[in-house]
Amino acid sequence: MVSEQSFRTAAWYGDEILKMDFPHEWDIRCLWPRTPSPLTEEEIVDTLEHPTGQPPISEICRGKSRPLVIVDDLNRPTPAARVMRPLLRILRDGGTSARQVKILMATGAHGVPRKNAMIKKVGPEAASSCRTIVHDCTRDLVEVGRTSFGTPVIVNRAVALSDFVIGIGGIYPNQTAGFGGGSKLALGVLGERSIMHLHFRHESVGWGSSAKSNFRRDLDEIARLIGLNTMVSVHLNSDREIVRMRCGDPSCYFEDEIAFSKKTYLAPMPENTDVVVSNAYPNDLSLTFVLMKGITPLLHCRPEVTTIAVGSCSEGMGYHRLFPVTSSPMLHQLSARARRLSAMTPRELLDRTCSRFLRSFSLDGLRRGKPFLRRERPSEKNPIWLYRTQKSDEPLPSEVRRARVKSLWSEVLQVVKREQGDTKHLRILVYPCAPLQHLLPDTGSERQSS
């Protein structure tokens, strides 16, 4: 006998139901987020017609002849098509036809999207009736100023030429800013030098952190400089459906949306378990973004735990210009350090060097007679086993860093039995939509299981 669990997989490529069989002796705990019901078309329209902290969009855009809509790319799960249909109607009510509207796909430092990516993102109606542009962080850029942090604001020319800019994105956990959404969408239309400054001159606050960081403050300034003052921000459920949406000035609602996310998508740390399964949907487009967005729970596991990532990788390896996954670890580290150093001033380099040198001293270590520059060697952890759920013409290597790829679920189950010593009664913890979830220590009061 088996125990069957069902999840979504293959975002943008079918969004299929995946059924996975587990031995019936295993104790399976699935951590579903407590999301509200999906929004209806009427509810989406009502949100667009009543922005927070701003007049109606039909009033703001009145008399504008060069409107621009910025949308995130397929590496983000935002179903922008659900928003574009009513948004174009509202713009038309303000006197702006669809032919006047440009749609800019904010790719940031990601790879070039496929030809049908725009249709998938905004829908065939908007893709055919509006002028569509895909951002390239290396060309067709203009510099519009600098922030108080010294970041050069080099932006896509289409943004600088527009007289009304509105963005559509989602509020999802993020390593650098804590959460994406709001002004972070601006990063996707910047030049490479600006993106490097943001990533390498500001410390990351950690996945799902609500701390107000300099990274976010810098982005807030950039959004104002490029005129991105109106945003549509969504939350999704585990089926990639919109369950909550805000529109208007993000500075008026962003903190409330972070609070909603932290409450709704809260999940405990992977403690007291033998196997952890992290489903990378709805960010499983490529191996690059499975490893960047879909394995956070696996990084918090004890060394002896079997760690399994699940993702379709429909577009194969994928690409990130600043953080490639295909280079060797040493080459990647050297490349990342070179980029980081190139974005710093001489004074910043000196301050960073002194700070790190001082932090290397350990008074506790000196008291115990240990060399203060010696680092403890971490315990060897089991590899991450990636179960690729969809057949594709895009090949993947059998191993990338700590991830080893399997295309059959039966092979993954064999790995579990091998790593766990054929123990029959295993404890399994499943994160069904890991990129949307953020983690807190399990106190027992916040458990969300099925």
N, C-alpha and C positions, 0 to 999 in steps of 0.2 A: 504494500500500500504506500501511497505517496500523499504529501500535502501540497496543494497547488496554490501559488501566489501569483497575482496578476498586477502588472505595472505597465506604464507607457514606455515606449522606446521610439527612436528614429524621428526626432523633432524635425519638422519641415519636409520629411521624406516619408509621409504616411501616418506619422504619429500613431503607430500601431499598438495594439494591446499585446503585451508579452506575457505568456504564461510559463512559469518556471516551477518545476516539480522538485520537492525536497522529501527526503525520507521521513516517514510519519513519526519516527522516534525523536526527531529533532524538535526542540522547543523554539518556535519562531515568533519573534516579536517585531511587528511592522509599525514604524513610527510615522503615521500619516499626519500631515498638518491639519489644523482645525480651520479650514477655509469656509467662508460663506458660500451661498449659492451663486452660480455664474450670473453676471449682469445681463439683463435683457437689452435689446436694441433701444427701447424707450429710455432705460436708465442711462445708457451711454450718451444718448442725445441730451438728456436733461443735465448731465454733468458738464457737457461741452457748452451748453447754453447758459450755465451759471458758474462762471469761473470764480475762483477764490482770490480775493484781493485785487481784482481787475474788472473793468467793464466787459460786457459781452464781446466775444471775438468778432461778431458781425459789426460792432461799432469800432473796435480797434483797427480792423483791416479796411474800413471805409476810406476810399480815396487812395489806397495803396495799389501800386501797379506792378510791384516786383516782390510778391510774397514767396517765402521759402519755408518748406516743411522739412525738418531734419528727422530722420528715422534711424534707429540702430540697425545693424546688419544681422544676418542670420546666426551669427555667433551669440546673439541675445535672443531669447525666446518670445519677445514681444509680438503679439499678433496685431501689428499696426493696421492691417486691412480693416479690422473691426472699427477702428477709429477714423480711418480715412474717408469712408463712405459718408457718414454724417458730417464730418469736418468740411468736406468739399461743398456740401449743401449749405452749411452755415456761411462759408466764405462767399458763396454765390449770393446769399441773402444780403451780404455786405457790399455787393457790387463787383466781386472778383470772380471771374470765370475760371474754370479748370485749366484753360489754355494758358492763363497767366501764371499759374502756380508751378513752381519748381520743387521737386522732391530730391533731397540730397541724402544718400545713404552714408551714414557715418561709420566708416570702417576703421578709423584710428590707425593703429599699426598692424592691423590684421592683413591677411592676404587678399588678393583680388577675388571678389565673389564671382560665382558662376553667372552665365547669361540670364538665367531665369530667376535669379535671386530677388530682383526687384518685384517681379510679379508675385512671388511667394510672400514677400514682406508686405506690400501695400495693396495687393489685389490687382486683377487684370484691368478693372475699370480705371483706377487711378493711374496705373502704369501706362495705359494707352492715351489717357486724356491729358495728363500733365507731362511736363518736361522732366525727365529723370536724369540724375547725375550720381556717379559713384565717386566718393572721395578718394584721393590719392595723396598720402602724406608727404610725397616728394615733389609734387608738381602743381602748377596752377594755384599758387598761394600768394597771399599778400600779408605784410606785417602791419598791424593796426595799433601797436603800442606795447607797453610792458606793464606788468602788475607791480604792486608794492613789494612783492617777493623777488622781483627781478626777472620773472619769467617772460621771455619774448612771446607775444601773442601773434603767431603766424597762422593764418586761417585760410580755408578754402575761399577762392575769389568769389564764388557764388554767394557766400554769406556776406561778404563785404559789400556786394552790389545790391543786396536785398533791402527793401524798406519795411518789411515785416517778417519776423522769424518766429516760428513756433516749433517746438520739439515734441516727439512722441517716444517715450522710453518706459522702462520698467524699474521698479525698486527691488533690487536683488542683492543678497550678501556679496561682498567684494573684499578682497584682501587689502588693497591699497587704501581705499577710502572708507572701509567698513561696510558701506552700502553704495551701490550704483544708483542711478536715477538723479533727477534734478539737474544741477549744473554739470554733473559728470558727463552728460551727453555731449557737452561742448568739446570734450577731449577728442571725440571721434571725428571732428572736422578740422583738427589742428595739423600743422606741419610736424615733421619728425623732430625737429629741434625743440619745439614747444613740448611735445610729448615726453621727450627725454628729460627736460628740465623738471616736469611735474613728477615723474617717477623716480628720478635719481637725486633730487634735491630735497625731497620730503620723505619722512619715514612712513612706512605702512602702519596703519592702526590695527590691522588684524581682521579676520573674517567675521562679519556680523557685529562689529563694534560700532557703538553710537557716539564715540568720542568725536568732538569737533576738532578736526585736524587742520594743520596748515595746508595739506593737500586739498581739502575741501574748500578752505577759505580762498586759496589761489584759484580754484575752479570757479568759485562764485564771482570773483573779480573778472575772470575771463569771459564768463557768460554775459556779464553786464557789458563788457567792452565790445562783444560781437553782436549785441542786441538780442540775445536769447533770453528773453524775459517772460515768455509764456510757454508753459510746459503742460503736456498731458502725461500723467504718470499712472502706471497700472500695477496691480498685483495679480498673480496668476495662481491657479490651483495645480494639482498634480496632473491634470489633463491639458494644461496649457490654455485654460479658459480664463477670461478676465473676471475676477471676483470683486474687485474694488478699483475705483478710478478717481483721480483728482485732476482738476484742470485749473490753470491760472498761474499766479506768481508762486514759484516753488518755495520761496523764502517764507511764505505765509502758511504752507501746509507740510513742508518736508519733514519736520520733526514729528508731527502727528503720524505720518506714514511710516516712519522708522519705528515708532512705538507699536503701531499695528503689526508690522512685520515681525518684530521681536516677540510679540505675544502669540501671533498666529502660527509662525513657522518654527517655534522653539522645539528643540529636540535635545534629549540628554546625550552626554558623552558616551562613547562606546565602552562602558565599564561592565565587568562581570559577565563576559561573553567569550565564546570560542571562535565565532565566525562573524564578520561584519560584511554586509553587502551594501554597496553604495551605488544606487542607480543614478547615472549622470544625466538622465533626461530631466529637464528639457534643454540641457546644454551639451548634448552628445553628438553634435554635428561632425566633429573631427577628433582625432586622438589628442591634438594640442589642447583643445578646450575641455575634453574629458579630464585630462591631467591638471588643467588649471582651475576648473570649476566643479568637477564632479567627484573628487576623492577626499574632500576635507575630513569626513569622519574617519577615513582609513589612516590619516596621518596622526591620529590621536590614539591608536591602538597599541596595546602591549606587544612586545616582539613576537610572542608565541601565537598571537591571534592570526587566523587565516583571513586575509583581506581581499575582497572581490569587488571590482568595479564593473558596472554594466553599462554598455553604450553601443550605439549602432556604428558610429564613425562613418556615416554615409558618404562624407566627402574625404575620406582617407586621413592623411596625416594632418591637414590643416597647416596654418602658419601664423606665427606672431613675430613681427620684425624685431622687437626688443627682447623677447623671451622665447627663443626657438627651443623645441624639445628634441630635435634630431642631432644636435651637436653633441660631442662627447662632454661629460661633466666638467673636465678640466678646461676645455676650450670654451664652454659656455660661461664658466666662472670668470675666466680671463676677459672674455668679450664683455660681459656685464660690468666688470670692474672698470674696463676702459671707457665704456659709455658713461658710467657714473662719474668718473674722474673728469671726463670732457665737459660735463655739465656744471662743474663746480668752479668757483673763483679760487685764486690762490689762498685767500684768507680762510675760506671754507675748508680747503684741503688741510691747512695747518690745524684748524680747530678740530676737525674730524680725527686727524692722526693723534693729537694730544689726548682727546677724549677716549679713544680706544686704548691707548697705552695705559692711561690711568685706570680704566675699567679692568685691565688684565691683571692688576694686583689683587690678590685675595688675602685679606688679613686672617680670615679663618684658616686658609691653607697654610699661611706662615706659622700660625700657632701650632698646627699639627705637624710642622716640619716638612710640608709638601712644597715642591717648586711652584711658585705662583704663576708661572706661564704655562704649566702643564694642563692640558685639557683631558677630561675623562673620556675614554673611548665609549661611544654608545653601544648598547647591545645590538647584535645583528638581528634585523627584523626579517620576517618572511616577505617575499616579494608581493607586489600587488598583481593579482590575476585579473586581467581584463577579459570579460566575456563579451565578444563582439556579436551583437544580436542580429545583424542584417548582412546578407551577402552583398558584396559590392565589387565593382570593377577596380576600385581604388585599393591597391594592396597596402598592407601594414607589415612592418617588420615583426618578427616573432618576439622581440624584446626591445624595449626602449627604456633606458635607465632602469628603474626598479619595476617597471610594468612588463608583464609577460602576457602575450595575447593568445586567447583560445577562441575558436569559433563554434565549439560544441559545448553545451551545458553539461553533458555527461562527462566530458574531460575535466571540467571545473570541479564537479562532485568528486571525481577521483583524486584531484589535488587536495580537497578538503580531507578526505579519508587518510591520505598519506601524511599530511601535515599534522593531523589531530590524532594519529595513531590508531585509526579504526575504532575510535570511541563511538558508541552507538548514540548515547544521549547527549547531543551537543546543544549549546545555547546559540541561537542565531539572531542577530540584530540587523534589521533591514531599514535603510533610509530610502524611501521610494522616490524621492525627488530631491536629492542631496543639494543641487545648486540653489534651491530655494530655502534650504533649512540652515539654521545656525544653532550652535551647540552651547549647552550649559551643563555643569556637573549634575548628574542624576540624583535628585533629592527624594525621589519617589512621589512627590506631589504634582509633578508636571508631566507625568507619563502619558503618552498618546499612542496607544497600541490598538491593534485590531485582533 
